[in-house]
Amino acid sequence: MTDQMVSVSVVLVHTEAVALAQFVKRVGWSEMRVNAIDDQEACDIRAAIQSLRTALSEAGFAPR
């Protein structure tokens, strides 16, 4: 199976965007790994969360 790029659009209210930015900042490997079927899926989750962090940051939601 080849990876294909996927674009996802979401509309959030301000408080949801702030909360989501805080969550993706704080979530760690252990939470990702325990919710994945194996290490590869956990790595994929981590990469997707990093993309989400970047998108939120570019939209002005980059918590310290």
PDB file of N, CA, C and O in Angstrom:
ATOM      1  N   MET A   1       0.850  -1.185   0.000  1.00  0.00           N
ATOM      2  CA  MET A   1       0.000   0.000   0.000  1.00  0.00           C
ATOM      3  C   MET A   1       0.887   1.237   0.000  1.00  0.00           C
ATOM      4  O   MET A   1       1.806   1.350   0.812  1.00  0.00           O
ATOM      5  N   THR A   2       0.614   2.152  -0.901  1.00  0.00           N
ATOM      6  CA  THR A   2       1.400   3.379  -0.951  1.00  0.00           C
ATOM      7  C   THR A   2       0.685   4.476  -0.195  1.00  0.00           C
ATOM      8  O   THR A   2      -0.544   4.537  -0.162  1.00  0.00           O
ATOM      9  N   ASP A   3       1.476   5.341   0.411  1.00  0.00           N
ATOM     10  CA  ASP A   3       0.888   6.476   1.121  1.00  0.00           C
ATOM     11  C   ASP A   3       0.483   7.543   0.120  1.00  0.00           C
ATOM     12  O   ASP A   3       1.266   7.923  -0.750  1.00  0.00           O
ATOM     13  N   GLN A   4      -0.719   8.014   0.246  1.00  0.00           N
ATOM     14  CA  GLN A   4      -1.216   9.106  -0.581  1.00  0.00           C
ATOM     15  C   GLN A   4      -1.513  10.278   0.329  1.00  0.00           C
ATOM     16  O   GLN A   4      -1.973  10.098   1.457  1.00  0.00           O
ATOM     17  N   MET A   5      -1.255  11.467  -0.153  1.00  0.00           N
ATOM     18  CA  MET A   5      -1.542  12.660   0.628  1.00  0.00           C
ATOM     19  C   MET A   5      -3.056  12.834   0.752  1.00  0.00           C
ATOM     20  O   MET A   5      -3.801  12.603  -0.200  1.00  0.00           O
ATOM     21  N   VAL A   6      -3.488  13.239   1.926  1.00  0.00           N
ATOM     22  CA  VAL A   6      -4.906  13.466   2.209  1.00  0.00           C
ATOM     23  C   VAL A   6      -5.030  14.842   2.832  1.00  0.00           C
ATOM     24  O   VAL A   6      -4.246  15.207   3.708  1.00  0.00           O
ATOM     25  N   SER A   7      -6.002  15.596   2.386  1.00  0.00           N
ATOM     26  CA  SER A   7      -6.268  16.916   2.951  1.00  0.00           C
ATOM     27  C   SER A   7      -7.550  16.836   3.770  1.00  0.00           C
ATOM     28  O   SER A   7      -8.568  16.320   3.309  1.00  0.00           O
ATOM     29  N   VAL A   8      -7.483  17.350   4.983  1.00  0.00           N
ATOM     30  CA  VAL A   8      -8.638  17.330   5.874  1.00  0.00           C
ATOM     31  C   VAL A   8      -8.927  18.765   6.294  1.00  0.00           C
ATOM     32  O   VAL A   8      -8.024  19.496   6.701  1.00  0.00           O
ATOM     33  N   SER A   9     -10.161  19.151   6.195  1.00  0.00           N
ATOM     34  CA  SER A   9     -10.565  20.494   6.605  1.00  0.00           C
ATOM     35  C   SER A   9     -11.506  20.371   7.797  1.00  0.00           C
ATOM     36  O   SER A   9     -12.397  19.521   7.817  1.00  0.00           O
ATOM     37  N   VAL A  10     -11.294  21.234   8.791  1.00  0.00           N
ATOM     38  CA  VAL A  10     -12.138  21.191   9.982  1.00  0.00           C
ATOM     39  C   VAL A  10     -12.438  22.618  10.421  1.00  0.00           C
ATOM     40  O   VAL A  10     -11.598  23.507  10.283  1.00  0.00           O
ATOM     41  N   VAL A  11     -13.622  22.828  10.944  1.00  0.00           N
ATOM     42  CA  VAL A  11     -14.012  24.128  11.470  1.00  0.00           C
ATOM     43  C   VAL A  11     -14.193  23.973  12.974  1.00  0.00           C
ATOM     44  O   VAL A  11     -14.974  23.138  13.431  1.00  0.00           O
ATOM     45  N   LEU A  12     -13.470  24.778  13.737  1.00  0.00           N
ATOM     46  CA  LEU A  12     -13.525  24.728  15.197  1.00  0.00           C
ATOM     47  C   LEU A  12     -13.870  26.098  15.746  1.00  0.00           C
ATOM     48  O   LEU A  12     -13.539  27.116  15.139  1.00  0.00           O
ATOM     49  N   VAL A  13     -14.527  26.126  16.879  1.00  0.00           N
ATOM     50  CA  VAL A  13     -14.667  27.394  17.581  1.00  0.00           C
ATOM     51  C   VAL A  13     -13.335  27.665  18.269  1.00  0.00           C
ATOM     52  O   VAL A  13     -12.542  26.746  18.472  1.00  0.00           O
ATOM     53  N   HIS A  14     -13.089  28.897  18.621  1.00  0.00           N
ATOM     54  CA  HIS A  14     -11.805  29.307  19.184  1.00  0.00           C
ATOM     55  C   HIS A  14     -11.380  28.452  20.367  1.00  0.00           C
ATOM     56  O   HIS A  14     -10.227  28.027  20.445  1.00  0.00           O
ATOM     57  N   THR A  15     -12.293  28.199  21.279  1.00  0.00           N
ATOM     58  CA  THR A  15     -11.923  27.422  22.469  1.00  0.00           C
ATOM     59  C   THR A  15     -11.537  25.989  22.112  1.00  0.00           C
ATOM     60  O   THR A  15     -10.664  25.404  22.753  1.00  0.00           O
ATOM     61  N   GLU A  16     -12.178  25.422  21.095  1.00  0.00           N
ATOM     62  CA  GLU A  16     -11.808  24.080  20.655  1.00  0.00           C
ATOM     63  C   GLU A  16     -10.407  24.064  20.042  1.00  0.00           C
ATOM     64  O   GLU A  16      -9.620  23.153  20.297  1.00  0.00           O
ATOM     65  N   ALA A  17     -10.107  25.077  19.237  1.00  0.00           N
ATOM     66  CA  ALA A  17      -8.782  25.164  18.619  1.00  0.00           C
ATOM     67  C   ALA A  17      -7.694  25.313  19.681  1.00  0.00           C
ATOM     68  O   ALA A  17      -6.642  24.681  19.586  1.00  0.00           O
ATOM     69  N   VAL A  18      -7.943  26.137  20.679  1.00  0.00           N
ATOM     70  CA  VAL A  18      -6.980  26.314  21.768  1.00  0.00           C
ATOM     71  C   VAL A  18      -6.788  24.993  22.515  1.00  0.00           C
ATOM     72  O   VAL A  18      -5.658  24.577  22.773  1.00  0.00           O
ATOM     73  N   ALA A  19      -7.893  24.341  22.858  1.00  0.00           N
ATOM     74  CA  ALA A  19      -7.811  23.073  23.590  1.00  0.00           C
ATOM     75  C   ALA A  19      -7.107  21.996  22.769  1.00  0.00           C
ATOM     76  O   ALA A  19      -6.297  21.241  23.307  1.00  0.00           O
ATOM     77  N   LEU A  20      -7.404  21.918  21.482  1.00  0.00           N
ATOM     78  CA  LEU A  20      -6.758  20.928  20.630  1.00  0.00           C
ATOM     79  C   LEU A  20      -5.260  21.205  20.505  1.00  0.00           C
ATOM     80  O   LEU A  20      -4.453  20.275  20.538  1.00  0.00           O
ATOM     81  N   ALA A  21      -4.890  22.461  20.364  1.00  0.00           N
ATOM     82  CA  ALA A  21      -3.467  22.823  20.298  1.00  0.00           C
ATOM     83  C   ALA A  21      -2.754  22.426  21.584  1.00  0.00           C
ATOM     84  O   ALA A  21      -1.629  21.929  21.541  1.00  0.00           O
ATOM     85  N   GLN A  22      -3.392  22.640  22.714  1.00  0.00           N
ATOM     86  CA  GLN A  22      -2.792  22.234  23.991  1.00  0.00           C
ATOM     87  C   GLN A  22      -2.653  20.717  24.063  1.00  0.00           C
ATOM     88  O   GLN A  22      -1.634  20.200  24.521  1.00  0.00           O
ATOM     89  N   PHE A  23      -3.674  20.017  23.612  1.00  0.00           N
ATOM     90  CA  PHE A  23      -3.632  18.557  23.663  1.00  0.00           C
ATOM     91  C   PHE A  23      -2.505  17.993  22.810  1.00  0.00           C
ATOM     92  O   PHE A  23      -1.728  17.162  23.280  1.00  0.00           O
ATOM     93  N   VAL A  24      -2.409  18.442  21.545  1.00  0.00           N
ATOM     94  CA  VAL A  24      -1.377  17.881  20.671  1.00  0.00           C
ATOM     95  C   VAL A  24       0.021  18.295  21.121  1.00  0.00           C
ATOM     96  O   VAL A  24       1.007  17.643  20.775  1.00  0.00           O
ATOM     97  N   LYS A  25       0.105  19.369  21.885  1.00  0.00           N
ATOM     98  CA  LYS A  25       1.391  19.749  22.465  1.00  0.00           C
ATOM     99  C   LYS A  25       1.769  18.792  23.597  1.00  0.00           C
ATOM    100  O   LYS A  25       2.941  18.452  23.755  1.00  0.00           O
ATOM    101  N   ARG A  26       0.796  18.363  24.371  1.00  0.00           N
ATOM    102  CA  ARG A  26       1.055  17.588  25.590  1.00  0.00           C
ATOM    103  C   ARG A  26       1.070  16.079  25.396  1.00  0.00           C
ATOM    104  O   ARG A  26       1.717  15.368  26.165  1.00  0.00           O
ATOM    105  N   VAL A  27       0.373  15.579  24.388  1.00  0.00           N
ATOM    106  CA  VAL A  27       0.276  14.132  24.220  1.00  0.00           C
ATOM    107  C   VAL A  27       1.660  13.569  23.898  1.00  0.00           C
ATOM    108  O   VAL A  27       2.419  14.144  23.118  1.00  0.00           O
ATOM    109  N   GLY A  28       1.962  12.449  24.510  1.00  0.00           N
ATOM    110  CA  GLY A  28       3.289  11.875  24.350  1.00  0.00           C
ATOM    111  C   GLY A  28       3.274  10.500  23.718  1.00  0.00           C
ATOM    112  O   GLY A  28       2.224   9.926  23.429  1.00  0.00           O
ATOM    113  N   TRP A  29       4.481   9.993  23.513  1.00  0.00           N
ATOM    114  CA  TRP A  29       4.656   8.697  22.873  1.00  0.00           C
ATOM    115  C   TRP A  29       3.891   7.592  23.593  1.00  0.00           C
ATOM    116  O   TRP A  29       3.286   6.736  22.947  1.00  0.00           O
ATOM    117  N   SER A  30       3.912   7.603  24.918  1.00  0.00           N
ATOM    118  CA  SER A  30       3.260   6.507  25.646  1.00  0.00           C
ATOM    119  C   SER A  30       1.768   6.441  25.340  1.00  0.00           C
ATOM    120  O   SER A  30       1.219   5.351  25.184  1.00  0.00           O
ATOM    121  N   GLU A  31       1.103   7.596  25.251  1.00  0.00           N
ATOM    122  CA  GLU A  31      -0.321   7.596  24.908  1.00  0.00           C
ATOM    123  C   GLU A  31      -0.537   7.134  23.473  1.00  0.00           C
ATOM    124  O   GLU A  31      -1.484   6.405  23.177  1.00  0.00           O
ATOM    125  N   MET A  32       0.354   7.569  22.587  1.00  0.00           N
ATOM    126  CA  MET A  32       0.228   7.155  21.189  1.00  0.00           C
ATOM    127  C   MET A  32       0.430   5.647  21.068  1.00  0.00           C
ATOM    128  O   MET A  32      -0.334   4.963  20.386  1.00  0.00           O
ATOM    129  N   ARG A  33       1.452   5.140  21.726  1.00  0.00           N
ATOM    130  CA  ARG A  33       1.791   3.719  21.597  1.00  0.00           C
ATOM    131  C   ARG A  33       0.723   2.818  22.189  1.00  0.00           C
ATOM    132  O   ARG A  33       0.396   1.781  21.612  1.00  0.00           O
ATOM    133  N   VAL A  34       0.177   3.201  23.332  1.00  0.00           N
ATOM    134  CA  VAL A  34      -0.831   2.358  23.973  1.00  0.00           C
ATOM    135  C   VAL A  34      -2.123   2.296  23.143  1.00  0.00           C
ATOM    136  O   VAL A  34      -2.900   1.350  23.273  1.00  0.00           O
ATOM    137  N   ASN A  35      -2.347   3.297  22.297  1.00  0.00           N
ATOM    138  CA  ASN A  35      -3.550   3.324  21.467  1.00  0.00           C
ATOM    139  C   ASN A  35      -3.306   2.841  20.044  1.00  0.00           C
ATOM    140  O   ASN A  35      -4.211   2.881  19.211  1.00  0.00           O
ATOM    141  N   ALA A  36      -2.094   2.386  19.761  1.00  0.00           N
ATOM    142  CA  ALA A  36      -1.754   1.880  18.430  1.00  0.00           C
ATOM    143  C   ALA A  36      -1.632   0.362  18.467  1.00  0.00           C
ATOM    144  O   ALA A  36      -1.417  -0.231  19.525  1.00  0.00           O
ATOM    145  N   ILE A  37      -1.772  -0.254  17.305  1.00  0.00           N
ATOM    146  CA  ILE A  37      -1.655  -1.712  17.254  1.00  0.00           C
ATOM    147  C   ILE A  37      -0.202  -2.175  17.250  1.00  0.00           C
ATOM    148  O   ILE A  37       0.092  -3.310  17.623  1.00  0.00           O
ATOM    149  N   ASP A  38       0.711  -1.291  16.826  1.00  0.00           N
ATOM    150  CA  ASP A  38       2.135  -1.639  16.824  1.00  0.00           C
ATOM    151  C   ASP A  38       2.967  -0.356  16.743  1.00  0.00           C
ATOM    152  O   ASP A  38       2.422   0.745  16.665  1.00  0.00           O
ATOM    153  N   ASP A  39       4.283  -0.514  16.762  1.00  0.00           N
ATOM    154  CA  ASP A  39       5.169   0.650  16.727  1.00  0.00           C
ATOM    155  C   ASP A  39       5.002   1.472  15.454  1.00  0.00           C
ATOM    156  O   ASP A  39       5.061   2.701  15.495  1.00  0.00           O
ATOM    157  N   GLN A  40       4.793   0.795  14.319  1.00  0.00           N
ATOM    158  CA  GLN A  40       4.643   1.535  13.057  1.00  0.00           C
ATOM    159  C   GLN A  40       3.415   2.432  13.092  1.00  0.00           C
ATOM    160  O   GLN A  40       3.471   3.584  12.660  1.00  0.00           O
ATOM    161  N   GLU A  41       2.315   1.913  13.601  1.00  0.00           N
ATOM    162  CA  GLU A  41       1.111   2.741  13.675  1.00  0.00           C
ATOM    163  C   GLU A  41       1.331   3.898  14.648  1.00  0.00           C
ATOM    164  O   GLU A  41       0.855   5.006  14.402  1.00  0.00           O
ATOM    165  N   ALA A  42       2.032   3.661  15.727  1.00  0.00           N
ATOM    166  CA  ALA A  42       2.338   4.738  16.675  1.00  0.00           C
ATOM    167  C   ALA A  42       3.189   5.813  16.008  1.00  0.00           C
ATOM    168  O   ALA A  42       2.980   7.004  16.238  1.00  0.00           O
ATOM    169  N   CYS A  43       4.144   5.399  15.185  1.00  0.00           N
ATOM    170  CA  CYS A  43       4.963   6.372  14.444  1.00  0.00           C
ATOM    171  C   CYS A  43       4.105   7.169  13.470  1.00  0.00           C
ATOM    172  O   CYS A  43       4.295   8.375  13.314  1.00  0.00           O
ATOM    173  N   ASP A  44       3.164   6.498  12.817  1.00  0.00           N
ATOM    174  CA  ASP A  44       2.251   7.191  11.902  1.00  0.00           C
ATOM    175  C   ASP A  44       1.376   8.193  12.663  1.00  0.00           C
ATOM    176  O   ASP A  44       1.132   9.301  12.185  1.00  0.00           O
ATOM    177  N   ILE A  45       0.913   7.800  13.836  1.00  0.00           N
ATOM    178  CA  ILE A  45       0.114   8.700  14.677  1.00  0.00           C
ATOM    179  C   ILE A  45       0.950   9.923  15.056  1.00  0.00           C
ATOM    180  O   ILE A  45       0.475  11.056  14.980  1.00  0.00           O
ATOM    181  N   ARG A  46       2.197   9.683  15.463  1.00  0.00           N
ATOM    182  CA  ARG A  46       3.077  10.792  15.849  1.00  0.00           C
ATOM    183  C   ARG A  46       3.283  11.750  14.680  1.00  0.00           C
ATOM    184  O   ARG A  46       3.258  12.966  14.872  1.00  0.00           O
ATOM    185  N   ALA A  47       3.485  11.226  13.478  1.00  0.00           N
ATOM    186  CA  ALA A  47       3.669  12.072  12.301  1.00  0.00           C
ATOM    187  C   ALA A  47       2.409  12.877  11.997  1.00  0.00           C
ATOM    188  O   ALA A  47       2.486  14.057  11.653  1.00  0.00           O
ATOM    189  N   ALA A  48       1.249  12.233  12.127  1.00  0.00           N
ATOM    190  CA  ALA A  48      -0.009  12.939  11.874  1.00  0.00           C
ATOM    191  C   ALA A  48      -0.242  14.037  12.902  1.00  0.00           C
ATOM    192  O   ALA A  48      -0.715  15.121  12.559  1.00  0.00           O
ATOM    193  N   ILE A  49       0.084  13.763  14.149  1.00  0.00           N
ATOM    194  CA  ILE A  49      -0.074  14.771  15.193  1.00  0.00           C
ATOM    195  C   ILE A  49       0.874  15.934  14.952  1.00  0.00           C
ATOM    196  O   ILE A  49       0.515  17.085  15.200  1.00  0.00           O
ATOM    197  N   GLN A  50       2.078  15.651  14.471  1.00  0.00           N
ATOM    198  CA  GLN A  50       3.009  16.739  14.151  1.00  0.00           C
ATOM    199  C   GLN A  50       2.452  17.612  13.027  1.00  0.00           C
ATOM    200  O   GLN A  50       2.592  18.834  13.066  1.00  0.00           O
ATOM    201  N   SER A  51       1.830  17.000  12.037  1.00  0.00           N
ATOM    202  CA  SER A  51       1.203  17.770  10.959  1.00  0.00           C
ATOM    203  C   SER A  51       0.070  18.632  11.504  1.00  0.00           C
ATOM    204  O   SER A  51      -0.105  19.776  11.085  1.00  0.00           O
ATOM    205  N   LEU A  52      -0.694  18.079  12.436  1.00  0.00           N
ATOM    206  CA  LEU A  52      -1.772  18.837  13.058  1.00  0.00           C
ATOM    207  C   LEU A  52      -1.217  19.998  13.873  1.00  0.00           C
ATOM    208  O   LEU A  52      -1.757  21.103  13.820  1.00  0.00           O
ATOM    209  N   ARG A  53      -0.153  19.764  14.621  1.00  0.00           N
ATOM    210  CA  ARG A  53       0.498  20.841  15.379  1.00  0.00           C
ATOM    211  C   ARG A  53       0.918  21.973  14.445  1.00  0.00           C
ATOM    212  O   ARG A  53       0.694  23.147  14.738  1.00  0.00           O
ATOM    213  N   THR A  54       1.526  21.610  13.327  1.00  0.00           N
ATOM    214  CA  THR A  54       1.984  22.613  12.359  1.00  0.00           C
ATOM    215  C   THR A  54       0.810  23.413  11.808  1.00  0.00           C
ATOM    216  O   THR A  54       0.869  24.640  11.727  1.00  0.00           O
ATOM    217  N   ALA A  55      -0.253  22.716  11.431  1.00  0.00           N
ATOM    218  CA  ALA A  55      -1.438  23.404  10.889  1.00  0.00           C
ATOM    219  C   ALA A  55      -2.049  24.346  11.915  1.00  0.00           C
ATOM    220  O   ALA A  55      -2.423  25.472  11.585  1.00  0.00           O
ATOM    221  N   LEU A  56      -2.149  23.890  13.152  1.00  0.00           N
ATOM    222  CA  LEU A  56      -2.693  24.751  14.202  1.00  0.00           C
ATOM    223  C   LEU A  56      -1.791  25.962  14.435  1.00  0.00           C
ATOM    224  O   LEU A  56      -2.279  27.077  14.626  1.00  0.00           O
ATOM    225  N   SER A  57      -0.497  25.745  14.419  1.00  0.00           N
ATOM    226  CA  SER A  57       0.447  26.844  14.597  1.00  0.00           C
ATOM    227  C   SER A  57       0.306  27.878  13.483  1.00  0.00           C
ATOM    228  O   SER A  57       0.286  29.083  13.733  1.00  0.00           O
ATOM    229  N   GLU A  58       0.211  27.387  12.256  1.00  0.00           N
ATOM    230  CA  GLU A  58       0.046  28.296  11.107  1.00  0.00           C
ATOM    231  C   GLU A  58      -1.267  29.061  11.157  1.00  0.00           C
ATOM    232  O   GLU A  58      -1.388  30.138  10.572  1.00  0.00           O
ATOM    233  N   ALA A  59      -2.253  28.503  11.857  1.00  0.00           N
ATOM    234  CA  ALA A  59      -3.546  29.175  12.020  1.00  0.00           C
ATOM    235  C   ALA A  59      -3.542  30.097  13.243  1.00  0.00           C
ATOM    236  O   ALA A  59      -4.553  30.725  13.557  1.00  0.00           O
ATOM    237  N   GLY A  60      -2.402  30.172  13.928  1.00  0.00           N
ATOM    238  CA  GLY A  60      -2.291  31.083  15.077  1.00  0.00           C
ATOM    239  C   GLY A  60      -2.498  30.429  16.426  1.00  0.00           C
ATOM    240  O   GLY A  60      -2.652  31.118  17.435  1.00  0.00           O
ATOM    241  N   PHE A  61      -2.502  29.107  16.456  1.00  0.00           N
ATOM    242  CA  PHE A  61      -2.702  28.381  17.719  1.00  0.00           C
ATOM    243  C   PHE A  61      -1.450  27.559  18.036  1.00  0.00           C
ATOM    244  O   PHE A  61      -1.379  26.364  17.748  1.00  0.00           O
ATOM    245  N   ALA A  62      -0.482  28.225  18.628  1.00  0.00           N
ATOM    246  CA  ALA A  62       0.779  27.591  18.985  1.00  0.00           C
ATOM    247  C   ALA A  62       1.064  27.838  20.464  1.00  0.00           C
ATOM    248  O   ALA A  62       1.758  28.793  20.814  1.00  0.00           O
ATOM    249  N   PRO A  63       0.533  26.983  21.324  1.00  0.00           N
ATOM    250  CA  PRO A  63       0.716  27.217  22.765  1.00  0.00           C
ATOM    251  C   PRO A  63       2.187  27.078  23.170  1.00  0.00           C
ATOM    252  O   PRO A  63       2.956  26.331  22.564  1.00  0.00           O
ATOM    253  N   ARG A  64       2.536  27.805  24.189  1.00  0.00           N
ATOM    254  CA  ARG A  64       3.913  27.740  24.705  1.00  0.00           C
ATOM    255  C   ARG A  64       4.058  26.612  25.660  1.00  0.00           C
ATOM    256  O   ARG A  64       5.143  26.395  26.200  1.00  0.00           O
TER     257      ARG A  64
END
